[in-house]
Amino acid sequence: MNEKAHVGFVGTGVMGKSIAKHILAAGHELSIYTRTKEKAHELIEMGANWSETPGEIAEQVDVLFTMVGYPSDVEEVYNSEQGIFANGKAGLTVIDLTTSTPSLAIELHKKAQSLDMRSLDAPVSGGDVGAKNGKLSIMVGGDREIFDYIYPIFQLFGENIVYQGNAGAGQHTKMANQIAIASSMIAACEAITYAREAKLDPEKVLKSITSGAAGSWSLSNLAPRMLKEDYAPGFYMKHFIKDMGIALDEAKNMNLKLPGLELAYSIYQELAAKGFENEGTQSLIKAYKQ
């Protein structure tokens, strides 16, 4: 895709808004929809067109990205009366950036094909920082030729863009990603807690260990927020709990036992029950405070 396309974007939340900004900055016409119009005010001021429903966008655009909260939200955006499939035109390419279930990604792919549309599942990783800097990791499932067609737009907000295979493969890859993050978040919290109990300066400890064998994205990007008690969501705890639940369900279907993931899931659920579900995932450190 070399020409400027008319792009649609449904779901301009913490990460979606930054992604939409990159698309606008590249000169593409952009139509947007999100449940709360006020949250889209900045994008509208930058030149984005507002639409009243996902279906209204689907009638107009060439390429349509979706990034919503839960699989049930994906179902509504695509399959409702005012959704994408009921109103989209033939030839429309839809790309779901939501972390959702592999089975739903396969279902959307089949439905799109039946309507002469094209579909990719392309969940992302990198949080609010990656979205703002245009350096997200994008894990893509679907037809290879559609991936190649959309690749130039992926490059506007992604740095590590990998075609993983058929429909659903992007979502399975994202599950592997979330499994790795779950254990690394526990590791970051326990390292900080140990440093504090040993009467060390946690900031100095992080300086030493982030660049060594213990280094991880969580340790470099979220541990400093833990030290500052900055719990603003780059990625909501409630959405991470959703992701871990999907991963555990998929593991169960494959007869896999994942004790590290199970532990992280249980701790996060306890924190959510205490009212922290709308904070960032770095709030896990609260479970380790005496």
C-alpha atoms as a printed R data frame, in Angstrom:
    type eleno elety resid chain resno       x       y      z
1   ATOM     1    CA   MET     A     1   0.000   0.000  0.000
2   ATOM     2    CA   ASN     A     2   1.803   3.093 -1.226
3   ATOM     3    CA   GLU     A     3  -1.121   5.456 -1.763
4   ATOM     4    CA   LYS     A     4  -2.925   7.368  0.971
5   ATOM     5    CA   ALA     A     5  -5.896   5.342  2.190
6   ATOM     6    CA   HIS     A     6  -9.075   6.257  3.991
7   ATOM     7    CA   VAL     A     7  -8.503   4.541  7.331
8   ATOM     8    CA   GLY     A     8 -10.989   3.877 10.105
9   ATOM     9    CA   PHE     A     9 -10.232   3.341 13.792
10  ATOM    10    CA   VAL     A    10 -12.663   2.025 16.387
11  ATOM    11    CA   GLY     A    11 -11.532   2.343 20.013
12  ATOM    12    CA   THR     A    12  -9.299   5.346 20.713
13  ATOM    13    CA   GLY     A    13  -8.324   4.541 24.291
14  ATOM    14    CA   VAL     A    14  -4.929   4.763 25.989
15  ATOM    15    CA   MET     A    15  -3.065   3.029 23.157
16  ATOM    16    CA   GLY     A    16  -5.561   3.468 20.334
17  ATOM    17    CA   LYS     A    17  -5.363   7.254 20.438
18  ATOM    18    CA   SER     A    18  -1.595   7.241 19.958
19  ATOM    19    CA   ILE     A    19  -1.840   4.747 17.093
20  ATOM    20    CA   ALA     A    20  -4.502   6.902 15.441
21  ATOM    21    CA   LYS     A    21  -2.236   9.950 15.756
22  ATOM    22    CA   HIS     A    22   0.532   8.160 13.831
23  ATOM    23    CA   ILE     A    23  -1.926   7.294 11.049
24  ATOM    24    CA   LEU     A    24  -3.091  10.923 10.848
25  ATOM    25    CA   ALA     A    25   0.467  12.237 10.880
26  ATOM    26    CA   ALA     A    26   1.279  10.081  7.843
27  ATOM    27    CA   GLY     A    27  -1.368  11.914  5.831
28  ATOM    28    CA   HIS     A    28  -4.109   9.298  5.733
29  ATOM    29    CA   GLU     A    29  -7.711  10.409  6.008
30  ATOM    30    CA   LEU     A    30  -8.964   9.019  9.311
31  ATOM    31    CA   SER     A    31 -12.480   8.302 10.554
32  ATOM    32    CA   ILE     A    32 -12.879   7.323 14.207
33  ATOM    33    CA   TYR     A    33 -15.421   5.982 16.665
34  ATOM    34    CA   THR     A    34 -15.199   5.408 20.395
35  ATOM    35    CA   ARG     A    35 -17.968   4.985 22.953
36  ATOM    36    CA   THR     A    36 -17.262   8.317 24.644
37  ATOM    37    CA   LYS     A    37 -16.913  11.070 22.050
38  ATOM    38    CA   GLU     A    38 -15.269  13.434 24.532
39  ATOM    39    CA   LYS     A    39 -12.262  11.106 24.690
40  ATOM    40    CA   ALA     A    40 -11.797  11.542 20.937
41  ATOM    41    CA   HIS     A    41 -11.796  15.344 21.088
42  ATOM    42    CA   GLU     A    42  -8.034  15.691 20.560
43  ATOM    43    CA   LEU     A    43  -8.094  13.487 17.457
44  ATOM    44    CA   ILE     A    44 -11.072  15.380 16.045
45  ATOM    45    CA   GLU     A    45  -9.182  18.647 16.536
46  ATOM    46    CA   MET     A    46  -6.244  17.107 14.644
47  ATOM    47    CA   GLY     A    47  -8.495  16.429 11.660
48  ATOM    48    CA   ALA     A    48 -10.088  13.034 12.252
49  ATOM    49    CA   ASN     A    49 -13.691  12.546 11.130
50  ATOM    50    CA   TRP     A    50 -16.170  11.464 13.811
51  ATOM    51    CA   SER     A    51 -18.608   8.633 13.098
52  ATOM    52    CA   GLU     A    52 -21.630   7.686 15.188
53  ATOM    53    CA   THR     A    53 -21.200   3.889 14.902
54  ATOM    54    CA   PRO     A    54 -18.594   1.337 13.788
55  ATOM    55    CA   GLY     A    55 -20.895   0.503 10.898
56  ATOM    56    CA   GLU     A    56 -20.880   4.103  9.688
57  ATOM    57    CA   ILE     A    57 -17.096   3.956  9.449
58  ATOM    58    CA   ALA     A    58 -17.210   0.580  7.690
59  ATOM    59    CA   GLU     A    59 -19.391   2.060  4.950
60  ATOM    60    CA   GLN     A    60 -16.721   4.635  4.065
61  ATOM    61    CA   VAL     A    61 -13.183   3.420  4.640
62  ATOM    62    CA   ASP     A    62 -10.710   1.148  2.843
63  ATOM    63    CA   VAL     A    63  -8.973  -0.152  5.969
64  ATOM    64    CA   LEU     A    64 -10.505  -0.396  9.442
65  ATOM    65    CA   PHE     A    65  -8.620  -1.000 12.699
66  ATOM    66    CA   THR     A    66 -10.373  -2.003 15.905
67  ATOM    67    CA   MET     A    67  -8.923  -1.850 19.407
68  ATOM    68    CA   VAL     A    68 -11.443  -2.417 22.175
69  ATOM    69    CA   GLY     A    69 -11.408  -3.981 25.626
70  ATOM    70    CA   TYR     A    70 -12.802  -7.503 25.707
71  ATOM    71    CA   PRO     A    71 -13.791 -10.281 23.291
72  ATOM    72    CA   SER     A    72 -17.433  -9.363 23.972
73  ATOM    73    CA   ASP     A    73 -16.655  -5.822 22.774
74  ATOM    74    CA   VAL     A    74 -15.059  -7.238 19.627
75  ATOM    75    CA   GLU     A    75 -18.207  -9.298 19.019
76  ATOM    76    CA   GLU     A    76 -20.377  -6.198 19.360
77  ATOM    77    CA   VAL     A    77 -18.219  -4.014 17.121
78  ATOM    78    CA   TYR     A    78 -18.159  -6.594 14.325
79  ATOM    79    CA   ASN     A    79 -21.434  -8.498 14.599
80  ATOM    80    CA   SER     A    80 -24.081  -6.083 15.915
81  ATOM    81    CA   GLU     A    81 -26.715  -4.428 13.751
82  ATOM    82    CA   GLN     A    82 -24.676  -1.217 13.731
83  ATOM    83    CA   GLY     A    83 -21.426  -3.101 13.448
84  ATOM    84    CA   ILE     A    84 -18.807  -3.605 10.799
85  ATOM    85    CA   PHE     A    85 -20.010  -6.751  9.058
86  ATOM    86    CA   ALA     A    86 -23.611  -5.590  8.679
87  ATOM    87    CA   ASN     A    87 -22.557  -2.306  7.093
88  ATOM    88    CA   GLY     A    88 -19.098  -2.703  5.578
89  ATOM    89    CA   LYS     A    89 -18.486  -2.634  1.866
90  ATOM    90    CA   ALA     A    90 -16.985  -5.444 -0.190
91  ATOM    91    CA   GLY     A    91 -13.188  -5.219 -0.314
92  ATOM    92    CA   LEU     A    92 -12.903  -3.713  3.167
93  ATOM    93    CA   THR     A    93  -9.851  -4.849  5.133
94  ATOM    94    CA   VAL     A    94 -10.394  -5.142  8.886
95  ATOM    95    CA   ILE     A    95  -7.593  -5.521 11.423
96  ATOM    96    CA   ASP     A    96  -8.364  -6.272 15.055
97  ATOM    97    CA   LEU     A    97  -5.623  -5.011 17.380
98  ATOM    98    CA   THR     A    98  -7.505  -6.116 20.491
99  ATOM    99    CA   THR     A    99  -6.021  -8.920 22.550
100 ATOM   100    CA   SER     A   100  -8.826 -11.435 22.146
101 ATOM   101    CA   THR     A   101  -9.364 -15.172 21.762
102 ATOM   102    CA   PRO     A   102  -7.804 -17.121 18.887
103 ATOM   103    CA   SER     A   103 -11.158 -18.785 18.221
104 ATOM   104    CA   LEU     A   104 -12.869 -15.427 17.756
105 ATOM   105    CA   ALA     A   105 -10.106 -14.294 15.389
106 ATOM   106    CA   ILE     A   106 -10.719 -17.388 13.253
107 ATOM   107    CA   GLU     A   107 -14.481 -16.747 13.340
108 ATOM   108    CA   LEU     A   108 -14.021 -13.118 12.207
109 ATOM   109    CA   HIS     A   109 -11.710 -14.257  9.421
110 ATOM   110    CA   LYS     A   110 -14.288 -16.700  8.082
111 ATOM   111    CA   LYS     A   111 -17.114 -14.167  8.333
112 ATOM   112    CA   ALA     A   112 -15.053 -11.525  6.522
113 ATOM   113    CA   GLN     A   113 -14.286 -13.948  3.704
114 ATOM   114    CA   SER     A   114 -17.987 -14.766  3.304
115 ATOM   115    CA   LEU     A   115 -18.708 -11.038  2.850
116 ATOM   116    CA   ASP     A   116 -15.852 -10.471  0.377
117 ATOM   117    CA   MET     A   117 -13.889  -8.615  3.058
118 ATOM   118    CA   ARG     A   118 -10.395  -9.322  4.372
119 ATOM   119    CA   SER     A   119  -9.332  -9.799  7.975
120 ATOM   120    CA   LEU     A   120  -6.217  -9.895 10.173
121 ATOM   121    CA   ASP     A   121  -5.776 -10.458 13.908
122 ATOM   122    CA   ALA     A   122  -2.908  -8.233 15.011
123 ATOM   123    CA   PRO     A   123  -2.622  -7.781 18.777
124 ATOM   124    CA   VAL     A   124   0.154  -5.477 19.936
125 ATOM   125    CA   SER     A   125   2.564  -5.187 22.841
126 ATOM   126    CA   GLY     A   126   4.510  -2.244 24.186
127 ATOM   127    CA   GLY     A   127   1.967  -0.331 26.254
128 ATOM   128    CA   ASP     A   128   1.327   3.401 26.179
129 ATOM   129    CA   VAL     A   129   5.035   4.188 25.721
130 ATOM   130    CA   GLY     A   130   5.377   1.922 22.696
131 ATOM   131    CA   ALA     A   131   2.207   3.344 21.169
132 ATOM   132    CA   LYS     A   132   3.327   6.957 21.650
133 ATOM   133    CA   ASN     A   133   6.768   6.274 20.187
134 ATOM   134    CA   GLY     A   134   5.505   4.164 17.290
135 ATOM   135    CA   LYS     A   135   7.543   1.196 18.506
136 ATOM   136    CA   LEU     A   136   4.907  -1.436 19.235
137 ATOM   137    CA   SER     A   137   5.422  -5.126 18.620
138 ATOM   138    CA   ILE     A   138   2.688  -6.360 16.284
139 ATOM   139    CA   MET     A   139   1.842 -10.070 16.064
140 ATOM   140    CA   VAL     A   140  -0.177 -10.852 12.965
141 ATOM   141    CA   GLY     A   141  -2.382 -13.752 11.924
142 ATOM   142    CA   GLY     A   142  -4.307 -14.123  8.674
143 ATOM   143    CA   ASP     A   143  -3.537 -14.327  4.968
144 ATOM   144    CA   ARG     A   144   0.028 -13.427  4.047
145 ATOM   145    CA   GLU     A   145  -0.963 -11.240  1.095
146 ATOM   146    CA   ILE     A   146  -3.205  -9.128  3.344
147 ATOM   147    CA   PHE     A   147  -0.363  -8.758  5.828
148 ATOM   148    CA   ASP     A   148   1.904  -7.533  3.002
149 ATOM   149    CA   TYR     A   149  -0.792  -5.092  1.851
150 ATOM   150    CA   ILE     A   150  -1.260  -3.566  5.325
151 ATOM   151    CA   TYR     A   151   2.425  -3.645  6.293
152 ATOM   152    CA   PRO     A   152   3.120   0.024  5.388
153 ATOM   153    CA   ILE     A   153   0.433   1.134  7.841
154 ATOM   154    CA   PHE     A   154   1.729  -1.235 10.517
155 ATOM   155    CA   GLN     A   155   5.104   0.484 10.110
156 ATOM   156    CA   LEU     A   156   3.554   3.787 11.199
157 ATOM   157    CA   PHE     A   157   3.094   2.555 14.764
158 ATOM   158    CA   GLY     A   158   5.096  -0.669 14.989
159 ATOM   159    CA   GLU     A   159   8.771  -1.551 15.098
160 ATOM   160    CA   ASN     A   160   8.768  -5.323 15.508
161 ATOM   161    CA   ILE     A   161   6.131  -6.526 13.028
162 ATOM   162    CA   VAL     A   162   5.996 -10.287 12.525
163 ATOM   163    CA   TYR     A   163   3.652 -12.410 10.419
164 ATOM   164    CA   GLN     A   164   2.902 -15.410 12.622
165 ATOM   165    CA   GLY     A   165   0.688 -17.545 10.373
166 ATOM   166    CA   ASN     A   166  -2.973 -18.242  9.675
167 ATOM   167    CA   ALA     A   167  -5.953 -16.575 11.364
168 ATOM   168    CA   GLY     A   168  -5.649 -16.845 15.152
169 ATOM   169    CA   ALA     A   169  -1.850 -17.104 15.119
170 ATOM   170    CA   GLY     A   170  -1.478 -13.459 16.125
171 ATOM   171    CA   GLN     A   171  -3.676 -14.018 19.170
172 ATOM   172    CA   HIS     A   172  -1.843 -17.201 20.172
173 ATOM   173    CA   THR     A   173   1.448 -15.283 19.951
174 ATOM   174    CA   LYS     A   174   0.030 -12.533 22.151
175 ATOM   175    CA   MET     A   175  -0.916 -15.160 24.724
176 ATOM   176    CA   ALA     A   176   2.716 -16.311 24.791
177 ATOM   177    CA   ASN     A   177   3.695 -12.662 25.235
178 ATOM   178    CA   GLN     A   178   1.317 -12.165 28.164
179 ATOM   179    CA   ILE     A   179   2.488 -15.385 29.820
180 ATOM   180    CA   ALA     A   180   6.063 -14.086 29.707
181 ATOM   181    CA   ILE     A   181   5.006 -10.692 31.101
182 ATOM   182    CA   ALA     A   182   3.027 -12.260 33.962
183 ATOM   183    CA   SER     A   183   6.100 -13.966 35.402
184 ATOM   184    CA   SER     A   184   8.401 -11.020 34.699
185 ATOM   185    CA   MET     A   185   6.072  -8.689 36.626
186 ATOM   186    CA   ILE     A   186   6.268 -10.968 39.656
187 ATOM   187    CA   ALA     A   187  10.054 -11.017 39.288
188 ATOM   188    CA   ALA     A   188  10.252  -7.211 39.134
189 ATOM   189    CA   CYS     A   189   8.094  -6.797 42.237
190 ATOM   190    CA   GLU     A   190  10.059  -9.371 44.220
191 ATOM   191    CA   ALA     A   191  13.404  -7.830 43.203
192 ATOM   192    CA   ILE     A   192  12.252  -4.388 44.386
193 ATOM   193    CA   THR     A   193  10.809  -5.805 47.601
194 ATOM   194    CA   TYR     A   194  14.038  -7.679 48.356
195 ATOM   195    CA   ALA     A   195  16.139  -4.560 47.659
196 ATOM   196    CA   ARG     A   196  14.043  -2.503 50.041
197 ATOM   197    CA   GLU     A   197  14.184  -5.085 52.816
198 ATOM   198    CA   ALA     A   198  17.966  -5.274 52.383
199 ATOM   199    CA   LYS     A   199  18.107  -1.486 52.972
200 ATOM   200    CA   LEU     A   200  19.400  -0.826 49.468
201 ATOM   201    CA   ASP     A   201  18.503   2.089 47.206
202 ATOM   202    CA   PRO     A   202  16.038   0.452 44.771
203 ATOM   203    CA   GLU     A   203  16.821   2.982 42.025
204 ATOM   204    CA   LYS     A   204  20.507   2.082 42.157
205 ATOM   205    CA   VAL     A   205  19.628  -1.605 42.188
206 ATOM   206    CA   LEU     A   206  17.521  -1.173 39.041
207 ATOM   207    CA   LYS     A   207  20.407   0.665 37.389
208 ATOM   208    CA   SER     A   208  22.594  -2.370 37.976
209 ATOM   209    CA   ILE     A   209  20.217  -5.156 37.074
210 ATOM   210    CA   THR     A   210  18.183  -3.823 34.144
211 ATOM   211    CA   SER     A   211  21.112  -4.020 31.737
212 ATOM   212    CA   GLY     A   212  22.318  -7.455 32.839
213 ATOM   213    CA   ALA     A   213  20.979 -10.976 32.528
214 ATOM   214    CA   ALA     A   214  17.952 -10.053 34.658
215 ATOM   215    CA   GLY     A   215  16.872  -7.329 32.263
216 ATOM   216    CA   SER     A   216  13.305  -7.255 30.935
217 ATOM   217    CA   TRP     A   217  10.863  -4.749 29.502
218 ATOM   218    CA   SER     A   218   8.893  -4.832 32.742
219 ATOM   219    CA   LEU     A   219  11.995  -4.171 34.822
220 ATOM   220    CA   SER     A   220  13.109  -1.254 32.624
221 ATOM   221    CA   ASN     A   221   9.747   0.410 32.025
222 ATOM   222    CA   LEU     A   222   7.375  -0.515 34.847
223 ATOM   223    CA   ALA     A   223   9.657  -1.005 37.861
224 ATOM   224    CA   PRO     A   224  10.590   2.740 37.868
225 ATOM   225    CA   ARG     A   225   6.856   3.548 37.981
226 ATOM   226    CA   MET     A   226   6.507   1.211 40.948
227 ATOM   227    CA   LEU     A   227   9.222   3.119 42.805
228 ATOM   228    CA   LYS     A   228   7.475   6.442 42.097
229 ATOM   229    CA   GLU     A   229   4.112   4.970 43.131
230 ATOM   230    CA   ASP     A   230   2.859   5.965 39.688
231 ATOM   231    CA   TYR     A   231  -0.037   3.619 39.061
232 ATOM   232    CA   ALA     A   232  -1.554   5.376 36.042
233 ATOM   233    CA   PRO     A   233  -2.514   2.800 33.411
234 ATOM   234    CA   GLY     A   234  -0.228   2.352 30.469
235 ATOM   235    CA   PHE     A   235  -2.096  -0.937 30.324
236 ATOM   236    CA   TYR     A   236  -5.075  -1.547 32.586
237 ATOM   237    CA   MET     A   237  -4.877  -4.246 35.231
238 ATOM   238    CA   LYS     A   238  -8.400  -5.380 34.309
239 ATOM   239    CA   HIS     A   239  -7.357  -5.948 30.702
240 ATOM   240    CA   PHE     A   240  -4.292  -7.911 31.758
241 ATOM   241    CA   ILE     A   241  -6.492 -10.106 33.947
242 ATOM   242    CA   LYS     A   242  -8.676 -10.694 30.880
243 ATOM   243    CA   ASP     A   243  -5.616 -11.663 28.838
244 ATOM   244    CA   MET     A   244  -4.308 -14.053 31.466
245 ATOM   245    CA   GLY     A   245  -7.726 -15.671 31.694
246 ATOM   246    CA   ILE     A   246  -7.735 -16.264 27.934
247 ATOM   247    CA   ALA     A   247  -4.221 -17.725 28.110
248 ATOM   248    CA   LEU     A   248  -5.205 -20.072 30.933
249 ATOM   249    CA   ASP     A   249  -8.266 -21.233 28.987
250 ATOM   250    CA   GLU     A   250  -6.150 -21.896 25.903
251 ATOM   251    CA   ALA     A   251  -3.562 -23.736 28.006
252 ATOM   252    CA   LYS     A   252  -6.296 -25.887 29.499
253 ATOM   253    CA   ASN     A   253  -7.503 -26.750 25.991
254 ATOM   254    CA   MET     A   254  -3.962 -27.933 25.202
255 ATOM   255    CA   ASN     A   255  -3.590 -29.818 28.520
256 ATOM   256    CA   LEU     A   256  -0.832 -27.455 29.635
257 ATOM   257    CA   LYS     A   257  -0.067 -26.571 33.248
258 ATOM   258    CA   LEU     A   258   1.337 -23.026 33.680
259 ATOM   259    CA   PRO     A   259   1.944 -22.460 37.425
260 ATOM   260    CA   GLY     A   260   3.697 -19.107 36.982
261 ATOM   261    CA   LEU     A   261   0.759 -17.712 35.047
262 ATOM   262    CA   GLU     A   262  -1.701 -19.137 37.556
263 ATOM   263    CA   LEU     A   263   0.128 -17.407 40.409
264 ATOM   264    CA   ALA     A   264   0.205 -14.023 38.680
265 ATOM   265    CA   TYR     A   265  -3.464 -14.362 37.735
266 ATOM   266    CA   SER     A   266  -4.474 -15.065 41.324
267 ATOM   267    CA   ILE     A   267  -2.507 -12.115 42.730
268 ATOM   268    CA   TYR     A   268  -3.915  -9.704 40.164
269 ATOM   269    CA   GLN     A   269  -7.445 -10.937 40.858
270 ATOM   270    CA   GLU     A   270  -6.954 -10.244 44.567
271 ATOM   271    CA   LEU     A   271  -5.814  -6.695 43.806
272 ATOM   272    CA   ALA     A   272  -8.731  -6.123 41.440
273 ATOM   273    CA   ALA     A   273 -11.113  -7.238 44.185
274 ATOM   274    CA   LYS     A   274  -9.595  -4.512 46.385
275 ATOM   275    CA   GLY     A   275 -10.504  -1.850 43.806
276 ATOM   276    CA   PHE     A   276  -7.287  -1.519 41.798
277 ATOM   277    CA   GLU     A   277  -8.530  -2.944 38.471
278 ATOM   278    CA   ASN     A   278  -8.453   0.439 36.690
279 ATOM   279    CA   GLU     A   279  -4.831   1.059 37.617
280 ATOM   280    CA   GLY     A   280  -1.814   0.014 35.583
281 ATOM   281    CA   THR     A   281  -0.313  -3.451 35.739
282 ATOM   282    CA   GLN     A   282   2.600  -2.042 37.775
283 ATOM   283    CA   SER     A   283   0.171  -1.910 40.716
284 ATOM   284    CA   LEU     A   284   1.144  -5.520 41.312
285 ATOM   285    CA   ILE     A   285   3.781  -4.109 43.684
286 ATOM   286    CA   LYS     A   286   0.941  -3.314 46.120
287 ATOM   287    CA   ALA     A   287   0.607  -7.015 46.832
288 ATOM   288    CA   TYR     A   288   4.153  -6.987 48.264
289 ATOM   289    CA   LYS     A   289   3.822  -4.019 50.597
290 ATOM   290    CA   GLN     A   290   3.976  -4.884 54.280
